[in-house]
Amino acid sequence: MGAGPSCDAEMNRSTNMRKREAEARFPHKVDIPIPTLGLGNRLTDMVIWCRENVTAGEWAQHHHSEHRKDEASTAFARFYFMHEADAEAFRRRRDSELT
């Protein structure tokens, strides 16, 4: 038997709770726009970088979307950091990959 609707709802509640906790706990946020075809391996690479360069428990990552009136919603991979230096290092890495 597969997971039923109640299992899916429980997982969504858990994910939403962890996202709210991250929003409240981490003062530094970096949004990575998700293109139409997704981020693919780039998201995996960003998570690996965080695991290798930021102390465990001092960063998090969740999906984020912004809804604007009369516009399509914009999806982001949002990275949360406890320390500004970690957020800036992450931004520098991302910016160097785009150039």
C-alpha positions as CSV (number, residue, x, y, z in Angstrom):
1,M,0.0,0.0,0.0
2,G,1.2,3.5,-0.8
3,A,1.1,6.6,1.2
4,G,-2.4,8.0,1.5
5,P,-3.8,11.5,1.6
6,S,-3.4,11.8,5.4
7,C,0.3,10.9,5.1
8,D,0.8,13.6,2.4
9,A,-1.1,16.2,4.5
10,E,1.1,15.3,7.5
11,M,4.3,15.7,5.5
12,N,3.1,19.1,4.1
13,R,2.3,20.3,7.6
14,S,5.8,19.2,8.8
15,T,7.5,20.9,5.9
16,N,5.5,24.1,6.4
17,M,6.3,24.1,10.1
18,R,10.1,23.7,9.3
19,K,9.9,26.5,6.8
20,R,8.2,28.9,9.3
21,E,10.8,28.0,11.9
22,A,13.6,28.8,9.3
23,E,11.9,32.1,8.4
24,A,11.9,33.1,12.1
25,R,15.3,31.7,13.1
26,F,17.6,32.7,10.3
27,P,18.1,36.4,9.6
28,H,19.9,36.1,6.3
29,K,18.1,34.8,3.2
30,V,19.3,34.2,-0.3
31,D,16.7,33.6,-3.0
32,I,17.6,31.6,-6.2
33,P,15.0,32.0,-8.9
34,I,13.9,28.7,-10.3
35,P,13.7,28.7,-14.1
36,T,10.9,27.0,-16.0
37,L,12.9,23.8,-16.5
38,G,14.1,23.8,-12.8
39,L,17.5,24.1,-11.3
40,G,18.5,20.5,-11.9
41,N,22.0,19.6,-10.5
42,R,22.6,23.2,-9.6
43,L,20.3,22.9,-6.6
44,T,22.2,19.8,-5.5
45,D,25.5,21.6,-5.9
46,M,24.3,24.5,-3.8
47,V,23.1,22.2,-1.0
48,I,26.5,20.3,-1.1
49,W,28.3,23.6,-0.8
50,C,26.3,24.5,2.2
51,R,27.0,21.2,3.9
52,E,30.7,21.5,3.2
53,N,31.1,25.2,4.1
54,V,28.5,26.1,6.8
55,T,28.1,24.6,10.2
56,A,25.3,22.1,10.5
57,G,22.2,23.8,12.1
58,E,23.3,27.2,10.9
59,W,21.6,27.0,7.5
60,A,18.5,25.7,5.9
61,Q,16.8,25.5,2.4
62,H,13.1,25.6,1.4
63,H,11.0,26.4,-1.5
64,H,9.6,29.9,-1.6
65,S,7.1,31.6,-3.9
66,E,6.0,35.1,-4.3
67,H,2.5,35.9,-5.6
68,R,1.9,39.3,-7.1
69,K,-1.4,40.6,-8.3
70,D,-1.9,40.2,-12.0
71,E,1.3,38.3,-12.4
72,A,2.4,34.7,-12.4
73,S,3.9,33.5,-9.2
74,T,7.7,33.3,-9.0
75,A,9.3,30.3,-7.5
76,F,12.6,30.4,-5.6
77,A,14.9,28.0,-3.8
78,R,15.4,30.0,-0.6
79,F,18.6,29.5,1.4
80,Y,18.6,30.6,5.1
81,F,21.8,31.5,7.0
82,M,22.4,32.3,10.6
83,H,25.5,34.4,9.8
84,E,25.8,37.2,7.2
85,A,29.3,36.0,6.3
86,D,27.9,32.6,5.2
87,A,25.2,34.2,3.2
88,E,27.7,36.5,1.4
89,A,30.0,33.6,0.7
90,F,27.1,31.7,-0.8
91,R,26.1,34.8,-2.9
92,R,29.7,35.2,-4.2
93,R,29.8,31.5,-5.2
94,R,26.5,31.8,-7.0
95,D,27.5,35.0,-8.7
96,S,30.9,33.6,-9.9
97,E,29.0,30.7,-11.5
98,L,26.8,33.0,-13.4
99,T,29.7,35.0,-14.9
